[in-house]
Amino acid sequence: MRKFHPPRSRFGLWLERNGISLMELSRKSGVSHATLSFLASGSSQRPSRLTERKLRPVLREYGVDTTDFWDLGL
């Protein structure tokens, strides 16, 4: 039986490749698990400014930035 793999965004693929769980990122950033799951899905949604502000310092700890995943029009 084939394993089902849901579509993933660049952010979701990065999480998988680096073994970072949504729970871990949620705990460190203060962003809800549901929001992170939505951003990691194949949707073309980008984070709100508040979510981006919470994620940016945590992602920088991993050597990446929010602009590596989303065009935020900054």
N, C-alpha and C positions, 0 to 999 in steps of 0.2 A: 504494500500500500504506500502511495506517495504522500509525503508530508506536505501539508498546505502551508505556503508562505505568503502572507498578506503583502500587498504592495507597500514599499517603504520609500520615504523621502531620503534625501541625502543625509539629513540628521539621523533618521532611523537606521540607515545603513552604517553610519559612523558608530552609533551606539552598539550595534551588533558586532561589528568588527573589533571594537575595543572592549567588549565584554562589560559594558556599563549598563546597569539595570535602570529602568525608569524609577523604581523605588529609591535607589541610591541618589539619583539626580534630583528627584523630588525632595528628598530629605535635605540635601545640601543647598538647594536653591530656594526652597519655599514655594515652588511652582507645583500645582496639583498633578497627581499621577494622570488624571484624565486629560489635562491640557497637554502634558508631555506625550501621551499616547496619541493624541490627535495630531500633534506636530510631527511625530515619528511616522505617521501613516503616509500613504501615498498622496495625500491631499496637497494642494498647492498653497495651503494657508501659511501665513507667516505669523509670528507671535505679535501680540500687542506690545506697545512700548513698555508697559509695566513688566510683562513677562520677559521681554528682552533684557531689561535692566537687571532682573533677578538672575537670569541665566548667564549673562556675559561674564561676571567674575568667576563663576564656577567652571564655565567652559574654558576660560583662560588658564585655569589650573591644569587642564588637560592639554594645553598648547594649541587650542583652536579658539575661534571667535564666532560670534553669531553671524557675522557677514560671510563666513565660510559656508553657511547653510541657506541663508535667506537674503534676498535683496531687500534691504530695509529702507532704501531711499534716504539714507542719512546725509 
